Structures are given as C-alpha cells and as structure tokens.
Amino acid sequence: MPNKKPAAKKKTVSAAIRGSANIEAVIQAFSANPDAPAIYASSIAILASPIDIVLVLGQLETTPDGANMKKVATVFFSPGHAKQLAILLAQKVAEHEAQFGEISPPFFAALKAAASTQ
C-alpha cells in the first residue's frame, strides 16, 4: 500500500484572523475572492430588529446644502455575530490605543453631548 501524505490543511479566514496580529495575513486570507469590494466608510448607521443587527456604511459628502451620507454598503449580522464583532472591535481599538494613544476625533464631544441629553 503506498504511503500517502496527508493533504495540507488550508488556513481558513477565521483562523487567519484569530491567529494573526498582522493585517497582511488577514488580507491574504480574504484574497481568495478577488472580486470582493474594498470599502472605506466614514459614517456608520446601526439598526436593530429582534433577528438582525444592520450596519449601513457610508461616506460623508459635502454638498451646498450641507453634509449627506452616501450609502456604500449594508451589512446584516445575526445578534451573535454582531456581539462577536463588537468584542473583536473593542479588542482592536484597545490594542491600537495602547500602541498609538487615545483615539479622540473632534466629533466625539458632539456625540457625548447628544448622548447626555437623552
């Protein structure tokens, strides 16, 4: 009987994300689908229902009438996946702030003020 070598295990996207602090490894993991769009979002709206959490990603555009959000993508999550995303984002923000300092964009003050009046 011939001695067969076991097939090499293909690294999954989630394994690449969990096991890597290197953004290049994450990008490589996602490169299996070169048609997937890369999106920059400068604005996010979050909606919720009993079965979905929805992120509406947009780009702020300045017009003569003021600023408008141009929607670039809508992403639907189950509540469980949304919670996983929230945990992972909090971890990445904490790591970023530990390395580069506190994130404090100018609009944070306006958000805090609006939240305190509710």
Secondary structure as GFF3:
##gff-version 3
##sequence-region A 1 118
A	DSSP	alpha_helix	13	18	.	.	.	ID=ss1
A	DSSP	alpha_helix	23	30	.	.	.	ID=ss2
A	DSSP	beta_strand	43	48	.	.	.	ID=ss3
A	DSSP	beta_strand	53	63	.	.	.	ID=ss4
A	DSSP	beta_strand	66	77	.	.	.	ID=ss5
A	DSSP	alpha_helix	79	100	.	.	.	ID=ss6
A	DSSP	alpha_helix	107	116	.	.	.	ID=ss7
###
